[in-house]
Amino acid sequence: MTAPPPDASPFADIRQLVAGMPGPDPTAAQAVAERQATLTKPAGSLGRLEALVAWLAAWQGKPMPSLDRPLVCVFAGSHGVAAKGVSAYPAAVNRQMLDNFAAGGAAINQICAAYGLGFKVFDLALDLPTGDITEGEAMTEKACVATMAFGMEAVAAGTDGLALGEMGIGNTTVAAAIYAALYGGEPASWVGRGTGVDAAGLARKVAAVEAALARHAGHLDDPLAVLARLGGREVAAIAGAILAARLQRVPVVLDGYVACAAAAVLHALDPTALDHCIAGHLSAEGAHGAVLERLGLDPVLSLGLHLGEGSGAALTLGLLKAALACHRDMATFAQAGVSGRSA
């Protein structure tokens, strides 16, 4: 039998990295369980917090996990489809919000300060929108791969816990198009109100997603092609960051509807690609719950958030710090002189 020809597409390296992803360390997770059994509390009384510490340990490959350098990364992009009136805000808000991040005035700045989290914003050519997905591809395959590679650099400086978020007027429209392409169903079922569009704006969003799917029909069988044709730079960069974190054994907390679109592309390539990820929260953006169900992710928080900016993921990263502090610093029964459970 003749061997298949080698993959010469721009996505070949991405596929190779996905194929080589490491798995969890069960020995580290077991060490967490054994320590939990000695701490001054009833067994299992911290509920999911205990499971989250074991998850951290398994993916860091350390019996005593750490969150000494937690980092929130927000990727900012602009979208050609925004010109179709799919958002309640003008595209000029992209640059204005980036300035607000830099000045420390956004919600995510306050959350990161409250929990002692590092914060970085990545400007993905904000002044150069991607192609309008209703008229052509958002990015070429080469540009998509280059943007994924840029996203991979988010973990280059070193971190032991990564929260991923985004900002970009029009990006709930491209996320809805990605979900519709990956999962099917009525395009309207994936479209929400985003930043608060009115009924007319919602109709324009639905029309844009429908037009994009029709325009790219026949080219959406490959999840990476879906990302290039329908996505945005921030979505591609988040996908790269998720993959790089896996390769470097860094646990990831995903934010909401748009960040999970990047995760969905990787999950479509390999159902185990998100095993090192948790969903920080359930967004109020209508279809997010359906997305998380398909990804097999149980959100940690459900606060009615639909801000973006990594806000829900950052809150959960702060919760993880608290869970780890309990695991690391709580006294054992022997240390505290507290009697254990009666036989």
DOKENU-848426 format. One record per atom (N, C-alpha, C): x, y, z; residue in one letter. Coordinates in steps of 0.2 Angstrom, whole numbers, padded with zeros to 4 digits, always signed. Atoms other than C-alpha are relative to their C-alpha. Last residue first. Example, Ala and Ser with C-alpha at 12.3 -4.5 7.8 and 13.67 -1.06 7.14 Angstrom:
// DOKENU-848426
-0004-0006-0001S+0068-0005+0036S-0004+0005+0003S+0004-0006+0000A+0062-0022+0039A+0004+0006+0000A
***
This chain:
// DOKENU-848426
+0000+0006+0004A-0066+0021+0318A-0007-0003-0001A+0000+0006-0004S-0068+0039+0324S-0001-0007-0005S+0006+0003+0000R-0062+0052+0312R-0001-0006+0004R+0002+0002+0007G-0046+0061+0316G-0007-0004+0001G+0002+0007+0001S-0043+0069+0333S-0003-0001-0007S+0007+0001+0001V-0035+0086+0331V-0001-0007-0001V+0002+0004-0006G-0017+0089+0338G-0008-0001+0000G+0005-0004-0004A-0015+0102+0325A-0002-0003+0006A-0003-0007-0002Q+0001+0095+0317Q-0005+0004+0005Q-0006+0001-0005A-0006+0077+0318A+0003+0007+0002A+0002+0002-0006F-0023+0082+0310F+0005-0001+0005F+0002+0007+0000T-0014+0091+0296T-0003-0002+0007T-0003+0005-0004A-0014+0109+0296A-0002-0007-0001A+0004+0003-0005M-0020+0119+0281M+0004-0005+0004M-0001-0003-0006D-0006+0128+0271D-0004-0003+0006D-0007+0000-0002R-0004+0118+0255R+0001+0002+0007R-0003+0006+0001H-0022+0112+0252H+0008+0000+0003H+0003+0005-0005C-0030+0127+0259C+0004-0006-0001C-0002-0003-0007A-0018+0139+0249A-0003-0005+0005A-0007+0003-0001L-0021+0128+0233L+0002+0002+0007L+0000+0007+0000A-0040+0131+0234A+0007-0003+0002A+0003+0001-0006A-0038+0150+0237A+0000-0008+0002A-0005-0002-0005K-0026+0151+0222K-0003-0001+0007K-0005+0006+0000L-0039+0141+0212L+0006+0002+0005L+0003+0005-0004L-0052+0154+0217L+0005-0006+0000L+0000-0002-0007G-0041+0168+0210G-0003-0005+0005G-0007+0000-0002L-0039+0159+0194L+0001+0002+0007L-0001+0007-0002T-0058+0157+0194T+0007-0001+0001T+0003+0001-0007L-0060+0176+0195L+0001-0007+0002L-0004-0003-0005A-0047+0178+0181A-0003-0002+0007A-0006+0004-0001A-0057+0166+0170A+0005+0002+0005A+0002+0006-0003G-0073+0175+0172G+0006-0005+0002G+0003-0002-0007S-0065+0192+0168S-0002-0006+0004S-0003+0005-0004G-0054+0186+0153G-0003+0001+0007G-0006-0003-0004E-0058+0203+0145E+0003-0006+0004E-0006+0001+0003G-0075+0196+0140G+0006+0002+0004G-0004-0006+0001L-0090+0205+0148L+0006-0002-0005L-0002+0000+0007H-0103+0192+0148H+0004+0006-0003H-0005-0005+0003L-0105+0188+0166L-0001-0001-0008L+0003-0004+0005G-0121+0180+0173G+0005+0005-0003G+0002-0006-0003L-0112+0173+0188L-0003+0005-0004L+0006-0002+0004S-0110+0155+0185S-0003+0006+0003S+0004-0005-0002L-0093+0149+0191L-0006+0001-0005L-0001-0001-0007V-0083+0133+0189V-0005+0005+0003V-0002-0006-0002P-0090+0128+0172P+0001+0001+0008P+0005-0002-0005D-0091+0110+0168D+0002+0006+0003D-0003-0004-0005L-0082+0106+0152L-0005+0002+0005L-0001+0004-0006G-0086+0092+0141G+0003+0003+0006G-0007+0000-0002L-0083+0102+0125L+0001-0004+0006L-0004+0003+0006R-0100+0099+0118R+0007-0001+0002R+0002+0007+0000E-0108+0103+0135E+0004-0004-0005E-0004+0003-0006L-0097+0119+0136L-0002-0008+0000L-0007+0001+0002V-0104+0124+0119V+0004-0004+0005V+0000+0005+0005A-0122+0122+0124A+0007-0002-0003A+0001+0006-0003G-0119+0132+0139G+0000-0006-0004G-0006+0002-0003H-0111+0146+0129H-0001-0007+0004H-0002+0007+0002A-0126+0147+0117A+0006-0003+0004A+0005+0005+0000G-0135+0162+0126G+0003-0007-0002G+0001+0001+0008E-0121+0173+0130E-0003-0006-0001E+0007-0002+0002A-0123+0174+0149A-0002+0000-0007A+0001-0007+0002S-0106+0166+0151S-0008+0000-0001S+0005+0000+0005L-0104+0150+0161L-0002+0007-0001L+0006-0002-0001H-0087+0152+0170H-0005-0002-0005H+0000-0004-0005G-0069+0147+0171G-0007+0002+0003G+0004-0006+0002A-0070+0133+0160A-0001+0004+0006A+0006-0001-0003I-0056+0121+0164I-0004+0006-0003I+0003-0006+0000C-0041+0116+0153C-0007-0001+0005C-0003-0005-0005H-0028+0103+0154H-0003+0006+0001H+0000+0003-0006D-0040+0090+0146D+0004+0004+0005D+0002-0005-0005L-0043+0102+0132L+0000-0003+0007L-0004-0006+0000A-0034+0093+0118A-0002+0005+0005A-0003-0001-0007T-0042+0076+0123T+0004+0007+0000T+0004-0001-0005P-0055+0077+0109P+0003+0000+0007P-0002+0005-0005D-0042+0080+0096D-0005+0001+0006D-0006+0003+0002L-0045+0091+0081L+0002-0006+0004L+0002+0003+0006A-0062+0096+0085A+0005-0004-0003A+0004+0006-0002H-0056+0099+0103H-0003-0003-0006H-0005+0005-0002L-0043+0111+0095L-0004-0006+0002L-0004+0002+0006V-0056+0121+0086V+0005-0006+0002V+0004+0005+0004A-0068+0121+0101A+0004-0002-0006A-0001+0006-0003A-0054+0129+0112A-0004-0006-0004A-0007+0003+0002A-0053+0143+0100A+0001-0007+0003A+0000+0002+0007A-0072+0145+0101A+0007-0002-0002A+0002+0007+0001C-0071+0144+0120C+0000-0002-0007C-0005+0004-0002A-0062+0160+0121A-0001-0007-0002A-0005+0000+0005V-0076+0168+0112V+0006-0004+0001V+0002+0002+0006Y-0090+0162+0123Y+0005+0000-0006Y+0007+0001+0002G-0082+0164+0140G-0001-0002-0008G+0005-0005-0002D-0065+0163+0149D-0006-0002-0004D+0003-0003+0006L-0054+0147+0148L-0005+0005+0003L+0007-0002-0001V-0043+0143+0163V-0003+0004-0006V+0003-0006+0003V-0027+0134+0158V-0007+0000+0002V+0007+0000+0000P-0015+0122+0167P-0003+0007-0003P+0003-0006-0003V+0003+0124+0161V-0008-0001+0000V+0003+0002-0006R+0012+0108+0156R-0003+0005+0005R-0004-0002-0005Q+0023+0116+0143Q-0003-0002+0007Q-0007+0002+0001L+0016+0107+0129L+0004+0001+0005L+0000+0007+0000R-0002+0110+0135R+0007-0003+0000R+0000+0002-0007A+0002+0128+0138A+0000-0007+0001A-0007-0001-0003A+0008+0129+0120A+0000-0001+0007A-0005+0005+0002L-0008+0122+0114L+0006+0000+0003L+0002+0007-0003I-0019+0133+0124I+0004-0005-0002I-0002+0000-0008A-0009+0148+0119A-0002-0006+0003A-0007+0001-0001G-0010+0144+0100G+0002+0000+0007G-0001+0007+0002A-0029+0142+0101A+0007-0001+0001A+0002+0004-0006I-0029+0159+0110I+0000-0007-0001I-0006-0001-0005A-0019+0167+0096A-0002-0004+0006A-0006+0004+0002A-0031+0160+0083A+0005+0000+0005A+0003+0007+0000V-0047+0167+0092V+0006-0005-0002V+0000+0001-0007E-0038+0184+0094E-0002-0008+0002E-0006+0001-0002R-0034+0184+0076R+0000-0002+0007R-0004-0006-0001G-0051+0181+0071G+0006-0001+0003G-0002-0002-0007G-0061+0166+0065G+0003+0007+0000G+0006-0004-0004L-0072+0162+0050L+0003+0003+0006L+0005-0004+0004R-0059+0157+0036R-0005+0004+0004R-0003-0005+0004A-0044+0153+0047A-0005+0004-0004A-0003-0006-0004L-0053+0145+0061L+0003+0005-0005L+0005-0003-0003V-0064+0134+0050V+0003+0006+0004V+0003-0004+0005A-0049+0129+0040A-0005+0004+0002A-0005-0005+0001L-0041+0123+0056L-0002+0005-0005L+0001-0005-0005P-0057+0113+0060P+0005+0006-0001P-0006+0000-0004D-0056+0104+0043D+0000+0006+0005D-0001+0006-0003D-0072+0101+0035D+0005-0001+0005D+0000+0000-0007L-0076+0119+0032L+0000-0007+0003L-0007-0001-0002H-0071+0122+0014H+0000+0000+0008H-0004+0004+0004G-0087+0116+0005G+0008+0001+0002G+0002+0006+0000A-0097+0131+0011A+0005-0004-0005A-0005+0005-0001H-0087+0146+0014H-0002-0007-0001H-0005-0002+0004R-0099+0159+0007R+0006-0005+0000R+0001+0001+0007A-0114+0150+0013A+0006+0002-0004A+0000+0007+0001L-0107+0149+0031L-0001-0002-0008L-0007+0003+0000A-0102+0167+0030A+0000-0007-0001A-0004-0002+0006A-0119+0173+0024A+0007-0003+0000A+0003+0004+0005E-0128+0163+0038E+0004+0002-0007E-0003+0007-0001V-0116+0171+0051V-0003-0005-0006V-0007+0001+0001A-0119+0188+0044A+0003-0007+0000A-0001+0000+0007A-0138+0186+0043A+0007+0000-0002A+0002+0006+0003V-0138+0181+0061V+0001-0001-0008V-0005+0005-0002K-0128+0196+0066K-0002-0007-0003K-0006+0000+0004R-0139+0207+0056R+0005-0005+0002R+0002+0003+0007A-0155+0200+0064A+0006+0001-0004A+0000+0007+0000L-0147+0203+0081L-0001-0003-0006L-0007+0002+0000G-0143+0221+0077G+0001-0007+0000G-0003-0001+0007A-0161+0224+0072A+0007-0002-0001A+0003+0005+0005A-0167+0216+0088A+0003+0001-0007A+0007+0000+0000D-0155+0227+0099D-0002-0005-0005D+0004-0002+0006V-0137+0223+0101V-0007+0000+0001V+0007-0003-0001G-0131+0221+0119G-0003+0003-0006G+0000-0006-0004T-0112+0218+0119T-0007+0003+0001T-0007-0003-0001G-0115+0200+0113G+0000+0006+0004G+0000-0007+0000R-0133+0198+0109R+0006+0003+0001R+0002-0004-0006G-0132+0180+0105G+0000+0007-0001G-0001-0008+0000V-0130+0170+0089V-0003+0002+0006V-0007-0002-0003W-0127+0151+0090W+0001+0007+0001W+0000+0003-0007S-0146+0146+0088S+0007+0001+0003S+0003-0005-0005A-0147+0158+0073A+0001-0003+0008A-0005-0005-0002P-0135+0147+0063P-0003+0005+0006P+0002-0007+0002E-0148+0133+0064E+0005+0005+0002E+0006-0003-0002G-0139+0117+0067G-0002+0006-0003G+0006+0001+0004G-0121+0112+0063G-0006+0003+0004G+0005+0004-0003Y-0108+0109+0076Y-0006-0001-0004Y-0003+0007-0003L-0091+0114+0069L-0006-0004+0002L-0003+0004+0005A-0098+0127+0056A+0003-0007+0003A+0005+0002+0005A-0111+0134+0068A+0003-0005-0005A+0004+0005-0003Y-0098+0135+0082Y-0005-0003-0005Y-0004+0006-0001I-0086+0144+0071I-0004-0005+0003I-0002+0004+0007A-0099+0156+0064A+0004-0006+0001A+0006+0003+0002A-0105+0160+0082A+0001-0004-0006A+0001+0006-0004A-0087+0164+0087A-0006-0004-0002A-0004+0005+0003V-0086+0176+0072V+0000-0007+0004V+0002+0002+0006T-0101+0185+0078T+0004-0005-0003T+0006+0005-0002T-0096+0185+0096T-0003-0002-0007T-0002+0006+0000N-0080+0194+0089N-0005-0006+0003N+0002+0005+0005G-0088+0209+0082G+0002-0007+0001G+0007-0002+0002I-0079+0222+0093I-0001-0005-0006I+0000-0001+0008G-0063+0213+0099G-0008+0001-0002G+0004-0007+0001M-0057+0209+0117M+0000+0001-0008M+0000-0004+0006E-0051+0192+0123E-0003+0007+0000E+0006-0004+0002G-0048+0180+0137G+0002+0004-0006G+0000-0003+0007L-0036+0167+0143L-0006+0003-0002L+0007-0002+0001A-0031+0162+0161A+0000+0004-0007A+0001-0004+0005L-0014+0153+0163L-0008+0001-0001L+0007+0000+0001G-0007+0145+0178G-0002+0005-0004G+0003+0007-0002D+0011+0140+0181D-0007+0000+0001D+0006+0000-0004T+0019+0154+0171T-0002-0007+0002T+0001+0004-0005G+0035+0157+0161G-0006+0001+0005G-0003-0003-0005A+0040+0170+0149A+0000-0004+0007A-0007+0001+0001A+0036+0159+0134A+0004+0003+0006A-0003+0004-0006V+0018+0156+0140V+0008+0000+0000V+0003-0003-0006A+0010+0170+0129A+0003-0004+0006A-0005-0003-0004E+0022+0165+0115E-0002+0003+0007E-0004+0005-0004M+0010+0152+0109M+0006+0004+0004M+0003+0002-0006G-0001+0166+0104G+0003-0005+0004G+0000-0006-0004F+0011+0172+0091F-0003-0001+0007F-0007+0000-0003A+0012+0155+0084A+0001+0006+0005A+0000+0006-0005M-0007+0154+0082M+0007+0000+0004M+0003-0003-0006T-0005+0171+0073T-0001-0005+0006T-0005-0005-0003A+0008+0164+0061A-0003+0003+0007A-0006+0003-0003V-0003+0149+0058V+0004+0005+0004V+0003+0003-0006C-0018+0160+0054C+0005-0004+0004C+0001-0006-0005A-0008+0171+0043A-0003-0003+0006A-0006-0002-0002K-0002+0155+0033K+0000+0006+0006K-0002+0005-0005E-0020+0149+0032E+0007+0001+0003E-0003+0006+0004T-0025+0165+0025T+0002-0005+0005T-0007+0001+0000M-0036+0175+0037M+0002-0005-0005M-0003-0005-0005A-0054+0181+0038A+0008+0000+0000A-0002+0003-0006E-0059+0172+0022E+0003+0006+0005E-0006+0004+0001G-0070+0181+0010G+0002-0003+0006G-0003-0001+0007E-0086+0191+0008E+0006-0004-0002E+0006+0001+0005T-0097+0186+0023T+0002+0001-0007T+0002+0007+0002I-0081+0183+0033I-0006-0001-0004I+0007+0001-0002D-0075+0201+0032D-0002-0007-0002D+0005+0000+0005G-0057+0200+0031G-0007-0001+0002G+0000+0006+0004T-0047+0203+0047T-0005+0001-0006T+0005+0006-0001P-0046+0221+0053P+0001-0006-0004P+0000+0003+0006L-0029+0231+0052L-0006-0006+0001L+0002-0005+0005D-0029+0244+0066D+0000-0003-0007D+0007-0003-0001L-0030+0231+0079L-0002+0005-0005L+0002-0005+0006A-0015+0222+0073A-0007+0003+0000A+0000+0004+0006L-0016+0208+0086L-0002+0005-0006L+0003-0004+0005D-0012+0219+0102D+0001-0004-0007D-0004+0001+0006F-0008+0207+0116F-0004+0003-0006F+0004-0001+0005V-0013+0212+0134V+0004-0001-0007V-0003-0002+0006K-0004+0205+0149K-0005+0001-0006K+0004-0002+0005F-0009+0203+0167F+0004+0003-0006F-0003-0004+0005G-0001+0195+0182G-0005+0001-0006G-0001+0003+0007L-0013+0190+0195L+0004+0004-0005L-0008+0000+0001G-0012+0196+0213G+0001-0004-0006G-0002+0007-0001Y-0031+0192+0217Y+0008-0001-0001Y+0002+0002-0006A-0037+0210+0219A+0002-0007+0002A-0004-0003-0006A-0025+0217+0206A-0003-0003+0007A-0007+0002-0001C-0031+0205+0193C+0004+0002+0006C+0000+0007-0002I-0049+0208+0196I+0007-0003+0001I+0002+0000-0007Q-0047+0227+0196Q+0000-0007+0002Q-0006-0002-0004N-0037+0226+0179N-0002+0000+0008N-0005+0005-0001I-0050+0215+0172I+0006+0002+0004I+0002+0005-0005A-0064+0227+0175A+0006-0005+0002A+0005+0004+0002A-0055+0241+0165A-0001-0005+0006A+0007-0002-0002G-0046+0256+0171G-0006-0005-0002G+0002+0003-0006G-0028+0251+0173G-0007+0001+0001G+0001-0005-0006A-0022+0264+0161A-0002-0003+0006A-0007-0003-0002A-0015+0251+0149A+0000+0005+0006A-0004+0005-0003F-0032+0242+0149F+0007+0002+0003F+0003+0001-0006N-0041+0258+0145N+0004-0005+0004N-0003-0005-0004D-0029+0261+0131D-0003+0000+0007D-0007+0002-0001L-0034+0244+0124L+0004+0005+0004L+0000+0004-0006M-0052+0249+0127M+0007-0003+0001M+0002-0003-0006Q-0050+0264+0116Q+0000-0005+0006Q-0006-0003-0002R-0041+0254+0102R-0001+0004+0007R-0006+0004-0001N-0055+0242+0101N+0006+0003+0003N+0000+0002-0007V-0069+0255+0104V+0006-0005+0001V-0004-0004-0003A-0066+0262+0087A+0001-0002+0007A-0007+0003+0000A-0074+0247+0080A+0005+0004+0003A-0004-0001+0007P-0091+0255+0084P+0007-0004+0001P-0005-0004+0000Y-0102+0247+0098Y+0004+0001-0006Y+0003-0007-0002A-0119+0239+0098A+0005+0005+0001A-0002-0001-0007S-0111+0225+0087S-0004+0007+0002S+0001+0005-0004V-0116+0217+0071V+0001+0001+0007V+0004-0002-0005G-0117+0232+0060G-0002-0005+0005G+0007+0002+0002K-0110+0224+0044K-0005+0002+0006K+0003-0005+0004A-0094+0234+0047A-0007-0001-0002A+0003-0005-0005A-0090+0223+0062A-0003+0005-0005A+0007+0001-0001V-0087+0209+0049V-0004+0005+0004V+0003-0003+0006G-0070+0216+0045G-0007-0001+0001G+0003+0004+0004H-0064+0211+0063H-0004+0004-0006H+0005-0003+0003S-0052+0218+0075S-0003-0004-0006S+0000+0000+0007G-0041+0209+0088G-0006+0004-0003G+0004-0005+0003A-0036+0210+0106A+0000-0001-0008A-0002-0001+0007F-0029+0195+0115F-0005+0004-0003F+0005-0002+0004V-0030+0195+0134V+0002+0002-0007V-0002-0003+0006C-0018+0185+0145C-0007+0002-0004C+0006-0001+0004V-0021+0182+0163V+0003+0004-0006V+0000-0005+0005L-0005+0175+0172L-0007+0000-0004L+0006+0001+0004P-0002+0165+0188P-0001+0006-0005P+0000-0005+0006R+0016+0166+0193R-0006-0001-0004R-0005-0005-0002D+0017+0157+0211D+0000+0006-0006D+0002-0006+0004L+0002+0146+0207L+0004+0006+0002L-0002-0007-0002S+0010+0130+0213S-0005+0005-0004S+0000-0005+0006P+0006+0111+0213P+0001+0007+0003P+0002-0006-0003M+0013+0100+0227M-0001+0005-0005M+0004+0003-0005P+0014+0082+0219P-0003+0006+0005P-0003-0001-0006K+0020+0091+0203K-0005-0003+0006K-0005+0005-0001G+0017+0086+0185G+0003+0000+0007G-0006-0003-0002Q+0009+0103+0182Q+0005-0006+0000Q-0002-0003+0006W-0006+0094+0173W+0007+0004+0001W-0001+0004+0005A-0009+0082+0187A+0003+0003-0006A-0006+0004-0001A-0005+0094+0201A+0001-0005-0006A-0006-0004+0001L-0017+0107+0194L+0006-0004+0001L-0001-0002+0007W-0031+0094+0192W+0006+0004-0001W-0003+0006+0003A-0028+0088+0210A+0001+0001-0008A-0007+0000-0002V-0030+0106+0216V+0003-0007-0003V-0004-0005+0004L-0046+0107+0206L+0007+0000+0002L-0001+0003+0007A-0053+0091+0213A+0004+0005-0004A-0005+0005-0001E-0051+0098+0231E+0002-0003-0007E-0007-0003-0001L-0059+0114+0227L+0005-0005+0000L-0003-0001+0006R-0074+0104+0220R+0007+0003+0000R+0004+0001+0006G-0080+0099+0237G+0005+0000-0006G-0002-0006+0004L-0070+0107+0251L-0003-0002-0007L+0004-0006-0002S-0079+0094+0263S+0002+0006-0004S+0004-0003+0006G-0072+0079+0253G-0004+0006+0002G-0002+0002+0007A-0066+0070+0269A-0005+0003-0005A+0003+0007+0002P-0070+0080+0285P+0002-0001-0008P+0007-0001+0003K-0058+0094+0288K-0003-0007-0001K+0005-0001-0005T-0041+0095+0297T-0007+0003-0003T+0001-0007-0002L-0030+0089+0283L-0006+0000+0005L-0003-0002-0006T-0024+0071+0282T-0001+0006+0003T+0003+0004-0005A-0035+0064+0268A+0003+0001+0007A+0007-0002-0001Q-0031+0079+0257Q-0003-0004+0006Q+0000-0005-0005R-0013+0074+0258R-0007+0002+0002R-0003+0003-0006E-0016+0057+0250E+0000+0006+0005E+0006+0003-0004A-0028+0065+0237A+0003-0003+0007A+0005-0005-0003V-0014+0077+0232V-0006-0003+0004V-0004-0003-0006A-0001+0063+0231A-0005+0006+0003A+0000+0004-0005Q-0013+0054+0219Q+0003+0003+0007Q+0007-0001-0002A-0014+0069+0207A-0001-0005+0007A+0000-0006-0003A+0005+0069+0206A-0007+0001+0003A-0003+0001-0007T+0005+0050+0203T+0000+0007+0004T+0004+0003-0005P-0008+0052+0189P+0003+0000+0007P-0004+0004-0005D+0003+0064+0179D-0004-0003+0005D+0000-0002-0007P-0008+0071+0165P+0005-0005+0003P+0006+0002-0004G-0005+0068+0146G+0001+0002+0007G-0001+0004-0006P+0008+0076+0134P-0007-0001+0004P+0002-0003-0006M+0003+0083+0117M+0001-0005+0006M-0005+0002-0005G+0012+0075+0102G-0001+0003+0007G-0001+0007-0001A-0002+0074+0090A+0005-0002+0006A+0006+0003-0003V-0007+0092+0093V+0001-0008+0001V+0000-0001-0007L+0010+0097+0089L-0006-0003+0004L-0005+0004-0003Q+0010+0088+0073Q+0001+0001+0008Q+0002+0007-0001R-0006+0095+0068R+0005-0004+0004R+0005-0001-0005I+0000+0113+0071I-0002-0007+0002I-0004+0000-0007D+0016+0109+0061D-0005+0000+0006D-0003+0007-0001A+0005+0103+0046A+0004+0000+0007A+0002+0003-0006F-0006+0118+0046F+0003-0006+0003F-0003-0004-0005P+0003+0127+0032P-0002-0002+0007P+0004-0006-0001S-0002+0113+0021S+0004+0004+0006S-0004-0006+0002A+0012+0101+0015A-0004+0006+0001A+0004-0006+0000D+0005+0085+0024D+0004+0006-0001D-0001-0004-0006P+0016+0071+0018P-0005+0006+0000P-0005-0005+0001P+0009+0060+0004P+0000+0004+0007P+0003-0007+0002P-0001+0045+0010P+0006+0005-0001P+0000-0005-0006A+0010+0029+0010A-0004+0006-0002A-0004-0006+0001T+0007+0017-0005T-0002+0005+0006T+0004-0006+0000M+0000+0000+0000M+0004+0006+0000M
***
